[in-house]
Amino acid sequence: MDAPTIDTRILATLRDASPGAVSGAELSLQLGISRAAVWARIEELRALGYEISASPHRGYCLASSPDRLHADDLLARLGRVNVVGRDVRVFQETTSTNDIVEKLARDGVKEGVVVFAESQTKGRGRLSRRWVSPPGKGLWFSVLLRPDLRPTEATQLMVAAATATARALRTEARCVPEIKWPNDVLLNGKKVAGILTEMSAELDHIKYLILGIGINANLDAGEFPVELRKTATSIKLETGESVDRPDLAVAILRELDQDYTRIRSGRFSAVADEWQRQCGTLGRQISIRIGDRLIQGCAESLDHDGALILRTQHGHLERIIGGDVTLEK
């Protein structure tokens, strides 16, 4: 991990002290810069929307933060991580965060980098479907991983991403999400988050894998395309309250870092057990379209690699690693 920036260190110190204050002299000593330089950085943070009060007797106090994604602040909130989130980058607009991370991967950047965008012009979901990504309304981000896994085990990472996202939604948005295999998180039966995996692999080894995650945080009903309004939703629509996007972003990265650590140490079964407790697909009659093939049956369980075990209408067990899933009524 690169050394944290001055702004990251200032914000981390202010957050650690909250609701108390930190003196300019203390910040100057910690950061190794003059008090005038501290003041200049505080002014820059105020210009970004951070409400930082100053008192001659108490020092600087962080009163409030803007509803915007700011890399230095996300890193300050995250603190120490194992892999996921050790490098965070934020763009105001991009085509797709997966496109940026793919370039970083080809350039040899270490795993764990996370790229957020406040909006995407060509956001995409599975099967090349368009993902609507209006500015400031959701979390649109991608994570670069270089797991020591075979391509057939890549589903483990999608399971981990869904589990981590659902766990963070429960704690930060106080809602009850449900996972739909393989890549959707639902609220009240409607899609609130989706996960896209793209990878470069050799026959027996993943070179790199990109997790693209989209979360509809504070969209209003009219911001969804007409054709999606019956199947898609947002946290705000389902709970009646806006969610703090930076807080939710940090929570998801922490949870994903934890689950990725479990997978790296050979403990995918612990992730899978939690996934199964939250999954609304298991025990249901489903249809899965894989190319031109349609398979129908009952979703029974996950196998050790994260693939879905389906018992077909003829009683046969099929191992499914991907496809377009429809839950039967």
ZIBEL-V363372 format. One record per residue. N is the residue number from 1. RES is the residue in one small letter. PHI is phi in degrees with one decimal (NA if undefined). D_FIRST is the distance of its C-alpha to the first C-alpha in Angstrom with 1 decimal. Layout:
N	RES	PHI	D_FIRST
N	RES	PHI	D_FIRST
//
This chain:
1	m	NA	0.0
2	d	-65.8	3.8
3	a	-61.6	6.5
4	p	-63.8	8.4
5	t	-73.2	11.5
6	i	-58.0	14.9
7	d	-64.4	16.0
8	t	-60.9	13.3
9	r	-68.5	14.3
10	i	-63.4	17.9
11	l	-64.7	18.0
12	a	-63.0	16.3
13	t	-66.5	18.9
14	l	-64.8	21.7
15	r	-67.4	21.0
16	d	-62.3	20.9
17	a	-82.3	24.2
18	s	-57.6	25.9
19	p	-86.3	28.8
20	g	-80.2	29.1
21	a	-126.2	28.2
22	v	-128.2	26.2
23	s	-73.0	28.1
24	g	-61.1	27.2
25	a	-64.6	27.7
26	e	-66.5	25.2
27	l	-61.4	22.5
28	s	-59.1	23.5
29	l	-67.7	23.1
30	q	-63.1	19.8
31	l	-89.8	18.2
32	g	72.0	20.3
33	i	-130.9	22.0
34	s	-71.6	25.6
35	r	-64.8	27.1
36	a	-64.4	28.2
37	a	-68.1	24.6
38	v	-60.6	23.7
39	w	-58.8	26.8
40	a	-63.6	25.8
41	r	-68.8	22.4
42	i	-61.5	24.4
43	e	-63.1	26.8
44	e	-63.9	24.3
45	l	-66.4	23.0
46	r	-60.7	26.7
47	a	-63.9	27.3
48	l	-82.9	24.8
49	g	111.5	26.8
50	y	-80.2	25.4
51	e	-89.3	28.4
52	i	-120.8	27.8
53	s	-84.0	30.9
54	a	-135.6	31.7
55	s	-134.0	34.3
56	p	-58.4	35.5
57	h	-93.3	36.0
58	r	-104.8	33.0
59	g	103.6	30.2
60	y	-94.9	27.8
61	c	-136.7	27.7
62	l	-83.0	25.9
63	a	-88.5	28.9
64	s	-159.2	27.6
65	s	-122.7	25.0
66	p	-76.2	25.8
67	d	-84.2	25.9
68	r	-146.1	23.3
69	l	-91.4	19.8
70	h	-130.4	17.7
71	a	-56.2	13.9
72	d	-60.9	13.5
73	d	-74.0	15.8
74	l	-61.0	14.4
75	l	-66.4	11.0
76	a	-63.4	13.4
77	r	-71.6	15.5
78	l	-66.3	13.0
79	g	69.8	11.7
80	r	-78.4	9.9
81	v	-128.8	9.8
82	n	-80.5	9.9
83	v	-138.8	9.0
84	v	-71.1	10.7
85	g	98.1	9.4
86	r	-75.6	5.6
87	d	-140.2	6.6
88	v	-123.8	10.2
89	r	-130.6	12.9
90	v	-126.2	16.6
91	f	-114.7	19.7
92	q	-68.5	23.2
93	e	-153.0	24.8
94	t	-152.2	24.3
95	t	-65.5	26.4
96	s	-151.7	24.2
97	t	-64.1	20.5
98	n	-61.7	21.0
99	d	-62.8	22.1
100	i	-66.3	19.0
101	v	-66.7	16.7
102	e	-61.6	19.3
103	k	-65.0	18.9
104	l	-61.2	15.2
105	a	-62.6	15.9
106	r	-65.4	18.6
107	d	-81.5	16.6
108	g	87.0	14.4
109	v	-63.4	11.1
110	k	-63.8	9.0
111	e	-66.1	10.2
112	g	103.9	9.2
113	v	-68.2	9.5
114	v	-123.5	12.4
115	v	-116.3	15.0
116	f	-105.1	17.7
117	a	-133.7	21.0
118	e	-69.2	23.7
119	s	-153.5	26.2
120	q	-124.7	26.7
121	t	-90.0	29.8
122	k	-137.1	29.7
123	g	-61.3	27.9
124	r	-137.9	29.1
125	g	-108.8	29.6
126	r	-66.9	31.0
127	l	58.2	33.9
128	s	62.7	33.0
129	r	-74.3	34.2
130	r	-73.0	33.3
131	w	-114.8	31.0
132	v	-71.6	32.0
133	s	-134.1	29.1
134	p	-68.9	30.7
135	p	-60.4	28.8
136	g	69.9	27.5
137	k	-108.5	29.2
138	g	-151.8	26.7
139	l	-117.5	23.1
140	w	-122.7	22.6
141	f	-153.3	19.1
142	s	-136.2	17.7
143	v	-124.1	14.9
144	l	-94.3	14.0
145	l	-127.2	14.5
146	r	-127.6	15.4
147	p	-75.7	17.6
148	d	-86.8	19.8
149	l	-134.9	22.8
150	r	-82.0	26.1
151	p	-54.2	26.9
152	t	-68.9	29.5
153	e	-98.1	26.9
154	a	-61.8	24.9
155	t	-60.0	26.9
156	q	-55.4	25.1
157	l	-75.3	22.0
158	m	-67.9	24.5
159	v	-61.4	26.0
160	a	-63.6	22.8
161	a	-64.4	22.0
162	a	-65.9	25.6
163	t	-64.9	25.5
164	a	-64.3	22.4
165	t	-64.3	23.8
166	a	-63.4	27.2
167	r	-62.9	26.0
168	a	-67.1	24.1
169	l	-63.0	27.2
170	r	-62.8	29.4
171	t	-79.8	27.6
172	e	-90.3	26.7
173	a	-107.9	29.8
174	r	50.3	32.2
175	c	-128.9	33.5
176	v	-118.4	34.4
177	p	-78.2	32.7
178	e	-132.7	34.0
179	i	-93.6	32.2
180	k	-111.7	34.2
181	w	-63.7	33.3
182	p	-99.8	31.4
183	n	-140.8	29.3
184	d	-113.9	30.9
185	v	-118.0	30.7
186	l	-113.5	34.0
187	l	-125.6	35.5
188	n	51.7	39.3
189	g	82.4	39.5
190	k	-113.2	37.7
191	k	-75.5	34.4
192	v	-111.3	31.7
193	a	-150.3	28.6
194	g	-137.3	28.0
195	i	-129.1	25.5
196	l	-122.3	25.4
197	t	-111.9	23.9
198	e	-133.7	23.9
199	m	-144.5	23.0
200	s	-117.4	23.5
201	a	-144.1	24.9
202	e	-97.8	27.2
203	l	-57.4	30.2
204	d	-124.0	28.5
205	h	-154.6	24.7
206	i	-81.4	22.3
207	k	-76.2	20.3
208	y	-159.0	18.3
209	l	-135.6	19.3
210	i	-111.5	18.9
211	l	-98.7	19.7
212	g	-101.5	21.4
213	i	-125.2	22.4
214	g	-122.7	25.0
215	i	-128.9	26.4
216	n	-81.1	29.6
217	a	-85.0	29.0
218	n	-121.2	31.6
219	l	-71.2	33.8
220	d	-90.4	37.5
221	a	-56.5	40.0
222	g	-70.5	41.1
223	e	-87.6	37.7
224	f	-90.8	37.8
225	p	-57.8	39.9
226	v	-53.3	43.4
227	e	-70.3	42.9
228	l	-105.5	39.9
229	r	-66.6	41.4
230	k	-86.5	43.0
231	t	-117.8	39.9
232	a	-115.3	36.9
233	t	-151.6	36.1
234	s	-131.6	33.5
235	i	-59.3	32.5
236	k	-60.8	34.5
237	l	-64.7	37.6
238	e	-85.5	37.6
239	t	-104.2	36.8
240	g	80.8	38.5
241	e	-134.3	35.5
242	s	-72.8	32.5
243	v	-102.2	29.1
244	d	-74.0	26.3
245	r	-63.2	23.9
246	p	-60.8	20.7
247	d	-61.2	21.6
248	l	-66.2	22.3
249	a	-59.1	19.1
250	v	-64.3	17.0
251	a	-61.7	19.5
252	i	-65.5	19.2
253	l	-63.1	15.5
254	r	-62.8	15.8
255	e	-66.4	18.8
256	l	-67.3	17.4
257	d	-61.1	14.4
258	q	-63.9	17.2
259	d	-70.6	19.5
260	y	-65.7	17.1
261	t	-62.1	16.5
262	r	-64.7	20.3
263	i	-66.3	20.8
264	r	-62.3	18.5
265	s	-97.1	20.6
266	g	80.2	23.8
267	r	-111.8	24.8
268	f	-61.3	25.4
269	s	-58.7	28.8
270	a	-67.2	27.6
271	v	-67.4	25.9
272	a	-63.3	29.1
273	d	-61.7	31.4
274	e	-67.3	29.8
275	w	-56.7	30.0
276	q	-63.9	33.6
277	r	-68.4	34.5
278	q	-101.8	33.3
279	c	-85.8	34.5
280	g	-90.9	37.7
281	t	-85.3	38.3
282	l	-65.6	39.4
283	g	83.9	43.1
284	r	-102.0	43.8
285	q	-78.1	45.8
286	i	-134.9	43.6
287	s	-119.1	44.0
288	i	-125.0	41.3
289	r	-100.0	41.7
290	i	-120.2	40.1
291	g	64.3	41.3
292	d	-89.9	45.0
293	r	-95.7	45.2
294	l	-115.3	45.7
295	i	-116.1	45.3
296	q	-124.7	46.6
297	g	168.0	46.5
298	c	-104.7	45.0
299	a	-75.1	41.3
300	e	-100.9	41.3
301	s	-169.7	37.8
302	l	-99.7	34.5
303	d	-91.7	34.4
304	h	-66.6	31.8
305	d	-99.5	29.7
306	g	96.2	29.9
307	a	-75.3	32.9
308	l	-88.4	35.8
309	i	-97.1	39.1
310	l	-114.8	42.0
311	r	-95.9	45.6
312	t	-73.7	47.7
313	q	-64.6	51.0
314	h	-96.6	52.6
315	g	90.5	50.9
316	h	-83.9	48.5
317	l	-95.6	44.9
318	e	-121.9	42.4
319	r	-97.6	38.7
320	i	-113.1	37.0
321	i	-106.5	33.4
322	g	-179.6	33.7
323	g	147.7	36.3
324	d	-96.7	37.6
325	v	-98.0	38.7
326	t	-121.7	41.6
327	l	-81.9	42.6
328	e	-76.4	46.3
329	k	-68.1	48.3
//
